[in-house]
């Protein structure tokens, strides 16, 4: 299955369960580990797990099973790895803290506050 179809299926699955601030980042020029990261915000542990489950179910139906899933037990940050696409489903505070968009060359979601540098 081609990259664009996988990205669309992931975004559709996230939208089905009302994920917020879905961001799609092309990281192909920054790493050889993956081509794309999709980051989404969930409101609760239950929603992160539901989003992860729906993404896995939708892609499995398209014959794209995940290579790995991490974080479902905790539910604050769930990572679903499809090889060419890595999906990060995070609760708001965790997403703000790690700011993956900034690390990987994207922009923060519109409602996110900038991180403050710690003063010594």
Secondary structure as GFF3:
##gff-version 3
##sequence-region A 1 120
A	DSSP	alpha_helix	3	16	.	.	.	ID=ss1
A	DSSP	beta_strand	20	26	.	.	.	ID=ss2
A	DSSP	beta_strand	36	42	.	.	.	ID=ss3
A	DSSP	alpha_helix	45	61	.	.	.	ID=ss4
A	DSSP	beta_strand	68	70	.	.	.	ID=ss5
A	DSSP	beta_strand	77	81	.	.	.	ID=ss6
A	DSSP	beta_strand	85	91	.	.	.	ID=ss7
A	DSSP	alpha_helix	92	98	.	.	.	ID=ss8
A	DSSP	alpha_helix	100	103	.	.	.	ID=ss9
###
